[in-house]
Amino acid sequence: MNNDPELSGKYLGTITEDFALVSDTLKEAAYAVRKRNFSDYPIFPICKVEQPIGQLLLASAEMNLKWNYNITYLDEFVNRKIIAEDKVEEFKRNYKDPDEFCCLFVIDNDFTNFVFIPYPED
């Protein structure tokens, strides 16, 4: 559940480059998920190709990004058995304040993990 040390280099650059462009949109979407009582745990799966988790929020091709950004929340991860039911409480304890951090689920060939990135300060 923690940021993986392997994130450095290969992923960190492309993720933070994109994140600077999309952070406001992701923050607003996370707020909407919580405000509408869908979930207290919004998650943004990101992948360079199409993938089935969540719904597409920002397409890389349309916005000149390196990653596609989907949106979902904890329930889908449990339903898909990505997070085991006996690990839900651990996930909730490790989940960072969604007003300050974006929860990304990075999906790539060599790396799949949750990453929490702080939103830029206003």
C-alpha positions in Angstrom: 0.0 0.0 0.0 3.0 2.3 0.3 4.6 4.1 -2.5 6.9 1.6 -4.1 10.6 2.5 -4.2 10.7 1.1 -7.7 8.6 4.0 -8.8 11.7 6.2 -9.1 13.0 7.0 -12.6 11.0 5.0 -15.1 7.6 6.0 -13.8 8.0 9.0 -11.6 8.9 11.3 -14.5 6.1 10.5 -16.8 3.5 10.3 -14.0 4.5 13.7 -12.5 4.7 15.3 -15.9 1.1 14.3 -16.6 0.0 15.0 -13.1 0.9 18.6 -13.4 -1.6 18.9 -16.3 -4.4 16.8 -14.8 -4.2 17.3 -11.0 -7.0 19.9 -10.9 -9.4 17.7 -12.8 -8.5 14.6 -10.7 -9.0 16.6 -7.5 -12.4 17.9 -8.6 -13.4 14.3 -9.6 -12.3 12.9 -6.3 -14.3 15.6 -4.5 -17.4 14.8 -6.6 -17.1 11.1 -5.8 -17.1 11.9 -2.1 -19.6 14.6 -2.2 -22.1 12.4 -4.0 -21.5 9.7 -1.4 -20.3 7.1 -4.0 -17.2 6.4 -1.8 -14.8 8.0 0.6 -12.0 6.3 -1.3 -11.7 7.5 -4.9 -9.1 5.8 -7.0 -7.7 6.7 -10.4 -6.4 3.7 -12.3 -3.8 4.9 -14.9 -2.5 2.9 -17.8 -0.9 3.6 -21.2 -3.4 1.3 -22.9 -7.1 0.8 -22.4 -7.9 -1.3 -19.3 -11.2 -2.4 -17.7 -11.0 -0.9 -14.2 -13.2 2.1 -13.7 -14.5 4.5 -16.3 -12.3 6.6 -18.6 -11.9 10.1 -17.3 -9.0 11.5 -19.4 -7.8 9.9 -22.5 -4.1 10.3 -23.3 -4.6 10.7 -27.0 -7.2 13.5 -26.6 -5.1 15.5 -24.1 -1.5 14.8 -25.2 -0.8 12.8 -22.1 1.4 9.7 -21.5 -1.3 7.9 -19.4 -5.0 7.3 -19.6 -6.8 8.2 -16.4 -9.9 6.2 -15.3 -11.9 6.9 -12.2 -13.4 4.4 -9.7 -13.4 3.7 -6.0 -12.7 1.1 -3.4 -15.8 -1.1 -4.0 -14.8 -2.0 -7.6 -11.3 -3.1 -6.4 -13.0 -5.3 -3.8 -15.6 -6.7 -6.3 -12.8 -7.5 -8.8 -10.8 -9.1 -6.0 -7.9 -6.7 -6.6 -8.1 -5.9 -2.9 -9.1 -8.9 -0.8 -12.0 -8.3 1.6 -9.8 -9.1 4.6 -7.4 -6.2 3.4 -10.1 -3.5 3.1 -9.4 -2.1 6.6 -5.7 -2.0 5.9 -6.3 -0.2 2.6 -8.5 2.4 4.5 -5.8 2.9 7.1 -3.2 3.5 4.5 -5.4 5.7 2.2 -4.2 9.3 2.4 -6.4 12.4 2.8 -8.1 12.8 -0.6 -8.1 16.5 -0.2 -4.3 16.5 -0.2 -3.3 13.3 -2.1 -4.4 11.6 -5.3 -4.7 7.8 -5.1 -3.4 6.5 -8.4 -3.4 2.8 -9.3 -0.5 2.5 -11.8 -0.9 -0.3 -14.3 2.1 -1.1 -16.5 3.9 -4.2 -17.7 6.5 -4.3 -15.0 4.7 -2.3 -12.3 1.2 -2.4 -10.8 0.7 -0.6 -7.5 -1.1 2.2 -5.6 0.7 5.5 -5.6 -0.3 8.5 -3.6 0.8 11.8 -5.1 0.2 15.2 -3.3 -1.9 17.7 -5.2 0.0 20.9 -5.9 -0.8 23.6 -3.4 -3.1 26.4 -4.6 
